[in-house]
Amino acid sequence: MPDPDELARILRVLSVGTRVRIIQLLKGRALCVNALAARLDVTQGAVSQHLRILRDSGWVTAEKRGYFVHYRLNPDALAHCRALVEELLQVPDAPGCSPAGGVSKSVPEKNVAERSEPCAKKPKAARGRKN
């Protein structure tokens, strides 16, 4: 299973539409802040703030060319994100929890003999507490 905190950090970076659009625009090419601002129809300051977050999180790299800084995607960060999300979305082969100890519907036919833990069992009372 991927590290939940790491995945949450990645998803937090991608939770803003402008950053996702910046990533889309940087696919296959490097662009400067002015070019990104014009294509996104936002201020250069807003683009710079989003690029700082993307750069700090490793999504983009910066390269100074004369007076301008050009940004490009970091392919290693993309591959790492893809691997984490794919791992998160994999369907397990293990049986799931189901009411009264029955077999979960997610259990493949070959594993029907396996039983899951029943959800209907009452949890044990905590020490010092009365039911």
DAMOWO-V526806 format. One record per pair of residues at least 24 apart in sequence whose C-alpha atoms are under 10 Angstrom apart, sorted by the first residue. I is the first residue (numbers start at 0). J is the second residue. D is the distance in Angstrom with one decimal. If there is no record, write none. Layout:
# DAMOWO-V526806
I/J/D ; I/J/D
This chain:
# DAMOWO-V526806
0/83/8.4 ; 0/84/10.0 ; 0/86/6.5 ; 0/87/6.4 ; 0/88/9.7 ; 0/89/9.3 ; 1/82/8.9 ; 1/83/5.8 ; 1/84/8.1 ; 1/85/9.5 ; 1/86/6.6 ; 1/87/6.4 ; 2/83/8.4 ; 2/87/9.5 ; 3/83/9.7 ; 3/87/9.3 ; 5/80/9.7 ; 5/83/9.0 ; 6/80/8.0 ; 6/83/7.0 ; 6/84/7.9 ; 6/87/9.0 ; 8/56/8.5 ; 9/53/9.9 ; 9/56/7.9 ; 9/57/9.8 ; 9/58/9.3 ; 9/76/9.7 ; 9/80/7.4 ; 9/83/9.6 ; 9/84/9.9 ; 10/80/9.2 ; 10/84/9.7 ; 12/49/9.2 ; 12/52/7.3 ; 12/53/7.1 ; 12/56/7.7 ; 12/58/9.2 ; 13/53/9.0 ; 15/49/9.0 ; 17/41/9.1 ; 17/45/9.2 ; 17/46/8.3 ; 17/49/7.6 ; 18/46/8.6 ; 18/48/9.8 ; 18/49/6.1 ; 18/50/7.8 ; 18/52/8.8 ; 18/53/7.5 ; 19/49/9.9 ; 19/53/9.9 ; 21/46/8.4 ; 21/49/8.4 ; 21/50/8.2 ; 21/53/9.2 ; 21/59/9.8 ; 21/70/9.8 ; 21/71/9.8 ; 21/72/9.4 ; 22/50/9.7 ; 22/53/8.9 ; 22/58/8.2 ; 22/59/8.3 ; 22/71/8.6 ; 22/72/6.9 ; 22/73/9.9 ; 22/77/9.8 ; 23/72/9.3 ; 24/71/9.4 ; 24/72/9.5 ; 25/59/8.7 ; 25/69/10.0 ; 25/70/7.5 ; 25/71/5.7 ; 25/72/6.0 ; 25/73/9.7 ; 26/71/7.7 ; 26/72/6.6 ; 26/73/9.7 ; 26/74/9.5 ; 27/71/8.0 ; 27/72/8.0 ; 27/74/10.0 ; 28/69/9.4 ; 28/70/8.5 ; 28/71/6.4 ; 28/72/8.1 ; 29/59/9.7 ; 29/60/9.4 ; 29/61/8.9 ; 29/62/9.0 ; 29/68/9.4 ; 29/69/5.7 ; 29/70/5.2 ; 29/71/4.5 ; 29/72/7.8 ; 30/61/9.6 ; 30/62/9.9 ; 30/67/9.5 ; 30/68/8.2 ; 30/69/5.0 ; 30/70/5.4 ; 30/71/6.8 ; 30/72/10.0 ; 31/61/9.1 ; 31/62/9.4 ; 31/63/9.5 ; 31/64/9.4 ; 31/67/6.5 ; 31/68/5.7 ; 31/69/4.3 ; 31/70/6.0 ; 31/71/9.0 ; 32/67/8.2 ; 32/68/7.4 ; 32/69/7.4 ; 32/70/8.0 ; 33/67/9.0 ; 33/68/9.7 ; 33/69/9.7 ; 34/69/9.5 ; 35/70/9.6
